[in-house]
Amino acid sequence: MADLSSTQFFRVKPDQEVQVKEVLDVVYNAMEEKGYNPVNQIVGYIMSGDPTYITSYKGARSMIMKVERDELVEELLKEYIRNRSWERD
């Protein structure tokens, strides 16, 4: 059984940050160009792991599948926190 009194650390490679941002940018733009709601579709993909939520237009589907879903969530959360969106609402 795992020791539940200790905190585990999760580290991500810093060089992945640029790559994940680029993937999200390409995917977002491709979804928007095809007339989809990019936020809804990306959330669907992250929650389910089903790549059919992402269009294959401009290679968006194959690009997003190269990035782990937890890396996508981490990048989105870091950007949200960086922009401190909750202070503007």
VOVO-914421 format. One record per atom (N, C-alpha, C, O, CB): residue number from 1; chain; x, y, z. Coordinates in nm, 3 decimals. Glycine has a CB too. Example, Ala and Ser with C-alpha at 12.3 -4.5 7.8 and 13.67 -1.06 7.14 Angstrom:
(1,A,(1.319,-0.569,0.780));
(1,A,(1.230,-0.450,0.780));
(1,A,(1.320,-0.330,0.780));
(1,A,(1.424,-0.332,0.846));
(1,A,(1.131,-0.447,0.905));
(2,A,(1.285,-0.225,0.708));
(2,A,(1.367,-0.106,0.714));
(2,A,(1.290,0.003,0.787));
(2,A,(1.341,0.114,0.804));
(2,A,(1.408,-0.060,0.572));
This chain:
(1,A,(0.085,-0.118,0.000));
(1,A,(0.000,0.000,0.000));
(1,A,(0.089,0.124,0.000));
(1,A,(0.195,0.124,0.064));
(1,A,(-0.096,0.000,0.123));
(2,A,(0.050,0.228,-0.069));
(2,A,(0.127,0.351,-0.079));
(2,A,(0.122,0.429,0.051));
(2,A,(0.024,0.424,0.126));
(2,A,(0.076,0.437,-0.193));
(3,A,(0.231,0.502,0.077));
(3,A,(0.238,0.588,0.194));
(3,A,(0.159,0.715,0.165));
(3,A,(0.203,0.798,0.085));
(3,A,(0.387,0.622,0.231));
(4,A,(0.044,0.732,0.228));
(4,A,(-0.044,0.846,0.201));
(4,A,(-0.008,0.969,0.282));
(4,A,(-0.074,1.073,0.268));
(4,A,(-0.186,0.808,0.229));
(5,A,(0.095,0.961,0.365));
(5,A,(0.135,1.076,0.445));
(5,A,(0.238,1.163,0.373));
(5,A,(0.270,1.273,0.421));
(5,A,(0.190,1.030,0.579));
(6,A,(0.291,1.117,0.262));
(6,A,(0.392,1.193,0.187));
(6,A,(0.329,1.255,0.062));
(6,A,(0.229,1.206,0.010));
(6,A,(0.511,1.102,0.148));
(7,A,(0.391,1.362,0.017));
(7,A,(0.348,1.426,-0.107));
(7,A,(0.438,1.380,-0.220));
(7,A,(0.560,1.380,-0.206));
(7,A,(0.351,1.581,-0.094));
(8,A,(0.378,1.341,-0.329));
(8,A,(0.454,1.302,-0.447));
(8,A,(0.478,1.426,-0.534));
(8,A,(0.396,1.518,-0.535));
(8,A,(0.381,1.191,-0.528));
(9,A,(0.588,1.427,-0.605));
(9,A,(0.620,1.539,-0.692));
(9,A,(0.601,1.496,-0.837));
(9,A,(0.636,1.385,-0.876));
(9,A,(0.763,1.588,-0.669));
(10,A,(0.545,1.587,-0.915));
(10,A,(0.523,1.564,-1.057));
(10,A,(0.603,1.669,-1.132));
(10,A,(0.579,1.788,-1.116));
(10,A,(0.369,1.570,-1.094));
(11,A,(0.696,1.626,-1.214));
(11,A,(0.780,1.720,-1.289));
(11,A,(0.760,1.698,-1.438));
(11,A,(0.750,1.585,-1.485));
(11,A,(0.930,1.704,-1.250));
(12,A,(0.756,1.808,-1.509));
(12,A,(0.743,1.803,-1.655));
(12,A,(0.865,1.868,-1.715));
(12,A,(0.917,1.966,-1.661));
(12,A,(0.611,1.873,-1.704));
(13,A,(0.911,1.815,-1.826));
(13,A,(1.028,1.871,-1.893));
(13,A,(0.997,2.011,-1.945));
(13,A,(0.898,2.029,-2.015));
(13,A,(1.073,1.780,-2.009));
(14,A,(1.079,2.111,-1.912));
(14,A,(1.054,2.249,-1.954));
(14,A,(1.051,2.268,-2.105));
(14,A,(0.977,2.353,-2.154));
(14,A,(1.157,2.338,-1.896));
(15,A,(1.131,2.191,-2.181));
(15,A,(1.133,2.210,-2.326));
(15,A,(1.002,2.168,-2.392));
(15,A,(0.979,2.204,-2.508));
(15,A,(1.248,2.132,-2.386));
(16,A,(0.917,2.094,-2.324));
(16,A,(0.788,2.053,-2.377));
(16,A,(0.690,2.170,-2.384));
(16,A,(0.595,2.166,-2.462));
(16,A,(0.729,1.942,-2.293));
(17,A,(0.713,2.274,-2.304));
(17,A,(0.619,2.386,-2.294));
(17,A,(0.593,2.450,-2.429));
(17,A,(0.478,2.472,-2.466));
(17,A,(0.672,2.489,-2.196));
(18,A,(0.699,2.481,-2.503));
(18,A,(0.684,2.546,-2.633));
(18,A,(0.610,2.453,-2.729));
(18,A,(0.522,2.498,-2.802));
(18,A,(0.822,2.585,-2.691));
(19,A,(0.645,2.328,-2.728));
(19,A,(0.582,2.232,-2.817));
(19,A,(0.431,2.221,-2.788));
(19,A,(0.351,2.219,-2.882));
(19,A,(0.650,2.096,-2.803));
(20,A,(0.394,2.213,-2.663));
(20,A,(0.253,2.201,-2.628));
(20,A,(0.177,2.327,-2.668));
(20,A,(0.066,2.318,-2.720));
(20,A,(0.238,2.175,-2.476));
(21,A,(0.237,2.443,-2.645));
(21,A,(0.173,2.568,-2.686));
(21,A,(0.150,2.571,-2.835));
(21,A,(0.044,2.613,-2.881));
(21,A,(0.257,2.689,-2.643));
(22,A,(0.248,2.527,-2.912));
(22,A,(0.236,2.525,-3.058));
(22,A,(0.125,2.430,-3.102));
(22,A,(0.046,2.462,-3.191));
(22,A,(0.368,2.483,-3.122));
(23,A,(0.120,2.314,-3.040));
(23,A,(0.016,2.216,-3.073));
(23,A,(-0.121,2.275,-3.043));
(23,A,(-0.212,2.266,-3.126));
(23,A,(0.036,2.085,-2.994));
(24,A,(-0.138,2.333,-2.926));
(24,A,(-0.267,2.393,-2.890));
(24,A,(-0.306,2.504,-2.987));
(24,A,(-0.423,2.518,-3.022));
(24,A,(-0.263,2.447,-2.748));
(25,A,(-0.209,2.582,-3.029));
(25,A,(-0.235,2.691,-3.123));
(25,A,(-0.283,2.637,-3.257));
(25,A,(-0.381,2.686,-3.312));
(25,A,(-0.109,2.776,-3.141));
(26,A,(-0.214,2.538,-3.309));
(26,A,(-0.252,2.479,-3.439));
(26,A,(-0.389,2.414,-3.429));
(26,A,(-0.474,2.433,-3.516));
(26,A,(-0.147,2.375,-3.484));
(27,A,(-0.410,2.337,-3.322));
(27,A,(-0.537,2.267,-3.305));
(27,A,(-0.652,2.367,-3.290));
(27,A,(-0.756,2.352,-3.355));
(27,A,(-0.532,2.174,-3.182));
(28,A,(-0.634,2.466,-3.207));
(28,A,(-0.738,2.567,-3.186));
(28,A,(-0.775,2.634,-3.318));
(28,A,(-0.893,2.646,-3.352));
(28,A,(-0.691,2.673,-3.083));
(29,A,(-0.674,2.678,-3.393));
(29,A,(-0.701,2.747,-3.520));
(29,A,(-0.767,2.657,-3.623));
(29,A,(-0.857,2.700,-3.695));
(29,A,(-0.572,2.803,-3.577));
(30,A,(-0.724,2.532,-3.630));
(30,A,(-0.785,2.438,-3.724));
(30,A,(-0.931,2.413,-3.689));
(30,A,(-1.016,2.409,-3.778));
(30,A,(-0.707,2.305,-3.725));
(31,A,(-0.960,2.396,-3.561));
(31,A,(-1.099,2.372,-3.518));
(31,A,(-1.186,2.493,-3.551));
(31,A,(-1.298,2.478,-3.600));
(31,A,(-1.105,2.341,-3.367));
(32,A,(-1.133,2.611,-3.525));
(32,A,(-1.208,2.734,-3.551));
(32,A,(-1.234,2.751,-3.702));
(32,A,(-1.344,2.788,-3.742));
(32,A,(-1.132,2.856,-3.496));
(33,A,(-1.132,2.724,-3.783));
(33,A,(-1.146,2.736,-3.929));
(33,A,(-1.251,2.640,-3.984));
(33,A,(-1.320,2.671,-4.081));
(33,A,(-1.011,2.710,-3.997));
(34,A,(-1.264,2.525,-3.923));
(34,A,(-1.363,2.426,-3.968));
(34,A,(-1.502,2.452,-3.910));
(34,A,(-1.597,2.381,-3.943));
(34,A,(-1.317,2.285,-3.931));
(35,A,(-1.515,2.553,-3.825));
(35,A,(-1.646,2.589,-3.772));
(35,A,(-1.684,2.521,-3.642));
(35,A,(-1.800,2.527,-3.600));
(35,A,(-1.748,2.559,-3.872));
(36,A,(-1.589,2.455,-3.578));
(36,A,(-1.615,2.389,-3.451));
(36,A,(-1.587,2.486,-3.336));
(36,A,(-1.517,2.585,-3.354));
(36,A,(-1.530,2.261,-3.436));
(37,A,(-1.642,2.457,-3.219));
(37,A,(-1.609,2.532,-3.099));
(37,A,(-1.482,2.467,-3.043));
(37,A,(-1.488,2.358,-2.986));
(37,A,(-1.728,2.532,-2.994));
(38,A,(-1.366,2.534,-3.060));
(38,A,(-1.240,2.471,-3.020));
(38,A,(-1.234,2.434,-2.872));
(38,A,(-1.179,2.329,-2.837));
(38,A,(-1.126,2.564,-3.051));
(39,A,(-1.288,2.516,-2.786));
(39,A,(-1.283,2.487,-2.642));
(39,A,(-1.360,2.359,-2.612));
(39,A,(-1.308,2.270,-2.544));
(39,A,(-1.342,2.605,-2.560));
(40,A,(-1.482,2.348,-2.661));
(40,A,(-1.562,2.228,-2.637));
(40,A,(-1.495,2.102,-2.691));
(40,A,(-1.494,1.998,-2.626));
(40,A,(-1.701,2.244,-2.699));
(41,A,(-1.438,2.113,-2.811));
(41,A,(-1.378,1.996,-2.874));
(41,A,(-1.251,1.954,-2.801));
(41,A,(-1.228,1.834,-2.781));
(41,A,(-1.346,2.026,-3.022));
(42,A,(-1.168,2.050,-2.761));
(42,A,(-1.045,2.016,-2.689));
(42,A,(-1.077,1.956,-2.553));
(42,A,(-1.013,1.861,-2.510));
(42,A,(-0.955,2.140,-2.674));
(43,A,(-1.177,2.012,-2.485));
(43,A,(-1.220,1.956,-2.356));
(43,A,(-1.269,1.812,-2.377));
(43,A,(-1.235,1.723,-2.299));
(43,A,(-1.332,2.043,-2.292));
(44,A,(-1.348,1.789,-2.480));
(44,A,(-1.396,1.654,-2.510));
(44,A,(-1.282,1.557,-2.529));
(44,A,(-1.285,1.444,-2.480));
(44,A,(-1.484,1.655,-2.634));
(45,A,(-1.180,1.602,-2.602));
(45,A,(-1.063,1.516,-2.624));
(45,A,(-0.989,1.489,-2.493));
(45,A,(-0.955,1.374,-2.464));
(45,A,(-0.968,1.581,-2.725));
(46,A,(-0.965,1.594,-2.415));
(46,A,(-0.891,1.576,-2.290));
(46,A,(-0.966,1.483,-2.195));
(46,A,(-0.904,1.398,-2.130));
(46,A,(-0.866,1.712,-2.223));
(47,A,(-1.096,1.499,-2.185));
(47,A,(-1.176,1.418,-2.091));
(47,A,(-1.187,1.272,-2.135));
(47,A,(-1.183,1.181,-2.052));
(47,A,(-1.315,1.477,-2.077));
(48,A,(-1.201,1.250,-2.265));
(48,A,(-1.228,1.114,-2.313));
(48,A,(-1.106,1.043,-2.371));
(48,A,(-1.098,0.920,-2.366));
(48,A,(-1.336,1.119,-2.416));
(49,A,(-1.013,1.119,-2.425));
(49,A,(-0.900,1.058,-2.494));
(49,A,(-0.935,1.017,-2.637));
(49,A,(-0.852,0.958,-2.707));
(49,A,(-0.852,0.937,-2.417));
(50,A,(-1.057,1.047,-2.679));
(50,A,(-1.103,1.011,-2.813));
(50,A,(-1.056,1.115,-2.914));
(50,A,(-1.104,1.229,-2.910));
(50,A,(-1.258,0.997,-2.816));
(51,A,(-0.963,1.080,-3.003));
(51,A,(-0.909,1.177,-3.098));
(51,A,(-1.009,1.228,-3.201));
(51,A,(-0.981,1.326,-3.271));
(51,A,(-0.793,1.117,-3.169));
(52,A,(-1.124,1.163,-3.212));
(52,A,(-1.221,1.210,-3.311));
(52,A,(-1.286,1.342,-3.271));
(52,A,(-1.360,1.400,-3.351));
(52,A,(-1.329,1.105,-3.331));
(53,A,(-1.261,1.389,-3.150));
(53,A,(-1.307,1.522,-3.111));
(53,A,(-1.229,1.631,-3.184));
(53,A,(-1.273,1.745,-3.192));
(53,A,(-1.295,1.540,-2.959));
(54,A,(-1.112,1.594,-3.236));
(54,A,(-1.023,1.689,-3.302));
(54,A,(-1.025,1.664,-3.453));
(54,A,(-1.013,1.550,-3.498));
(54,A,(-0.879,1.678,-3.246));
(55,A,(-1.040,1.771,-3.528));
(55,A,(-1.040,1.760,-3.674));
(55,A,(-0.903,1.714,-3.725));
(55,A,(-0.801,1.742,-3.662));
(55,A,(-1.078,1.894,-3.739));
(56,A,(-0.903,1.645,-3.836));
(56,A,(-0.776,1.607,-3.898));
(56,A,(-0.724,1.718,-3.990));
(56,A,(-0.614,1.708,-4.044));
(56,A,(-0.792,1.475,-3.976));
(57,A,(-0.803,1.823,-4.007));
(57,A,(-0.766,1.937,-4.089));
(57,A,(-0.633,1.996,-4.041));
(57,A,(-0.614,2.019,-3.922));
(57,A,(-0.877,2.044,-4.087));
(58,A,(-0.543,2.021,-4.136));
(58,A,(-0.410,2.076,-4.108));
(58,A,(-0.328,1.990,-4.012));
(58,A,(-0.238,2.041,-3.945));
(58,A,(-0.423,2.214,-4.051));
(59,A,(-0.359,1.860,-4.005));
(59,A,(-0.282,1.769,-3.921));
(59,A,(-0.306,1.785,-3.772));
(59,A,(-0.228,1.736,-3.691));
(59,A,(-0.139,1.785,-3.950));
(60,A,(-0.415,1.855,-3.736));
(60,A,(-0.440,1.885,-3.595));
(60,A,(-0.455,1.758,-3.511));
(60,A,(-0.402,1.751,-3.400));
(60,A,(-0.567,1.971,-3.581));
(61,A,(-0.526,1.660,-3.562));
(61,A,(-0.548,1.537,-3.484));
(61,A,(-0.418,1.463,-3.458));
(61,A,(-0.393,1.420,-3.346));
(61,A,(-0.647,1.445,-3.557));
(62,A,(-0.336,1.448,-3.559));
(62,A,(-0.210,1.376,-3.539));
(62,A,(-0.116,1.454,-3.448));
(62,A,(-0.040,1.394,-3.372));
(62,A,(-0.142,1.347,-3.673));
(63,A,(-0.121,1.588,-3.454));
(63,A,(-0.037,1.669,-3.366));
(63,A,(-0.077,1.654,-3.220));
(63,A,(0.009,1.635,-3.134));
(63,A,(-0.043,1.815,-3.406));
(64,A,(-0.207,1.663,-3.192));
(64,A,(-0.251,1.659,-3.053));
(64,A,(-0.228,1.522,-2.991));
(64,A,(-0.208,1.510,-2.870));
(64,A,(-0.399,1.697,-3.042));
(65,A,(-0.230,1.418,-3.074));
(65,A,(-0.208,1.283,-3.022));
(65,A,(-0.062,1.260,-2.982));
(65,A,(-0.032,1.162,-2.913));
(65,A,(-0.250,1.181,-3.125));
(66,A,(0.028,1.347,-3.025));
(66,A,(0.170,1.334,-2.989));
(66,A,(0.199,1.393,-2.851));
(66,A,(0.308,1.373,-2.797));
(66,A,(0.257,1.403,-3.093));
(67,A,(0.103,1.464,-2.795));
(67,A,(0.119,1.527,-2.664));
(67,A,(0.030,1.453,-2.564));
(67,A,(-0.085,1.422,-2.593));
(67,A,(0.082,1.680,-2.670));
(68,A,(0.085,1.425,-2.447));
(68,A,(0.007,1.360,-2.343));
(68,A,(-0.104,1.454,-2.297));
(68,A,(-0.085,1.575,-2.289));
(68,A,(0.097,1.319,-2.223));
(69,A,(-0.219,1.397,-2.266));
(69,A,(-0.333,1.480,-2.222));
(69,A,(-0.303,1.557,-2.094));
(69,A,(-0.350,1.669,-2.078));
(69,A,(-0.455,1.394,-2.202));
(70,A,(-0.226,1.498,-2.003));
(70,A,(-0.192,1.571,-1.881));
(70,A,(-0.103,1.691,-1.911));
(70,A,(-0.108,1.791,-1.838));
(70,A,(-0.121,1.477,-1.782));
(71,A,(-0.023,1.684,-2.016));
(71,A,(0.059,1.799,-2.056));
(71,A,(-0.029,1.911,-2.111));
(71,A,(-0.001,2.029,-2.090));
(71,A,(0.163,1.757,-2.162));
(72,A,(-0.135,1.874,-2.182));
(72,A,(-0.229,1.974,-2.232));
(72,A,(-0.297,2.045,-2.115));
(72,A,(-0.306,2.168,-2.113));
(72,A,(-0.336,1.908,-2.324));
(73,A,(-0.343,1.968,-2.019));
(73,A,(-0.410,2.026,-1.902));
(73,A,(-0.312,2.116,-1.827));
(73,A,(-0.348,2.226,-1.785));
(73,A,(-0.464,1.914,-1.809));
(74,A,(-0.190,2.070,-1.809));
(74,A,(-0.091,2.150,-1.737));
(74,A,(-0.066,2.282,-1.808));
(74,A,(-0.063,2.387,-1.744));
(74,A,(0.042,2.072,-1.722));
(75,A,(-0.050,2.279,-1.938));
(75,A,(-0.023,2.402,-2.013));
(75,A,(-0.141,2.499,-2.005));
(75,A,(-0.123,2.619,-1.988));
(75,A,(0.009,2.370,-2.158));
(76,A,(-0.261,2.446,-2.019));
(76,A,(-0.380,2.531,-2.010));
(76,A,(-0.394,2.593,-1.872));
(76,A,(-0.427,2.711,-1.859));
(76,A,(-0.506,2.451,-2.044));
(77,A,(-0.369,2.514,-1.768));
(77,A,(-0.380,2.564,-1.632));
(77,A,(-0.272,2.668,-1.603));
(77,A,(-0.300,2.771,-1.541));
(77,A,(-0.370,2.449,-1.532));
(78,A,(-0.149,2.642,-1.647));
(78,A,(-0.041,2.739,-1.626));
(78,A,(-0.075,2.872,-1.694));
(78,A,(-0.051,2.979,-1.637));
(78,A,(0.092,2.684,-1.680));
(79,A,(-0.128,2.866,-1.813));
(79,A,(-0.163,2.989,-1.885));
(79,A,(-0.278,3.062,-1.815));
(79,A,(-0.277,3.185,-1.806));
(79,A,(-0.202,2.958,-2.031));
(80,A,(-0.374,2.987,-1.766));
(80,A,(-0.485,3.046,-1.694));
(80,A,(-0.435,3.118,-1.568));
(80,A,(-0.472,3.232,-1.541));
(80,A,(-0.589,2.939,-1.657));
(81,A,(-0.351,3.049,-1.493));
(81,A,(-0.297,3.108,-1.371));
(81,A,(-0.210,3.229,-1.404));
(81,A,(-0.215,3.331,-1.336));
(81,A,(-0.217,3.004,-1.290));
(82,A,(-0.130,3.217,-1.509));
(82,A,(-0.042,3.326,-1.549));
(82,A,(-0.123,3.452,-1.582));
(82,A,(-0.079,3.563,-1.553));
(82,A,(0.042,3.285,-1.671));
(83,A,(-0.239,3.434,-1.640));
(83,A,(-0.325,3.547,-1.675));
(83,A,(-0.417,3.588,-1.561));
(83,A,(-0.486,3.689,-1.569));
(83,A,(-0.408,3.514,-1.797));
(84,A,(-0.417,3.509,-1.455));
(84,A,(-0.498,3.537,-1.335));
(84,A,(-0.641,3.578,-1.371));
(84,A,(-0.691,3.680,-1.326));
(84,A,(-0.432,3.647,-1.251));
(85,A,(-0.701,3.497,-1.450));
(85,A,(-0.835,3.526,-1.503));
(85,A,(-0.940,3.547,-1.396));
(85,A,(-1.034,3.623,-1.418));
(85,A,(-0.879,3.416,-1.593));
(86,A,(-0.927,3.481,-1.282));
(86,A,(-1.030,3.493,-1.178));
(86,A,(-1.035,3.633,-1.119));
(86,A,(-1.136,3.670,-1.059));
(86,A,(-1.004,3.391,-1.067));
(87,A,(-0.931,3.712,-1.134));
(87,A,(-0.930,3.847,-1.080));
(87,A,(-1.005,3.947,-1.170));
(87,A,(-1.034,4.059,-1.126));
(87,A,(-0.786,3.893,-1.060));
(88,A,(-1.034,3.909,-1.292));
(88,A,(-1.101,3.998,-1.386));
(88,A,(-1.251,3.978,-1.393));
(88,A,(-1.324,4.061,-1.447));
(88,A,(-1.043,3.980,-1.522));
(89,A,(-1.297,3.868,-1.339));
(89,A,(-1.441,3.837,-1.348));
(89,A,(-1.523,3.917,-1.250));
(89,A,(-1.645,3.903,-1.245));
(89,A,(-1.465,3.690,-1.323));
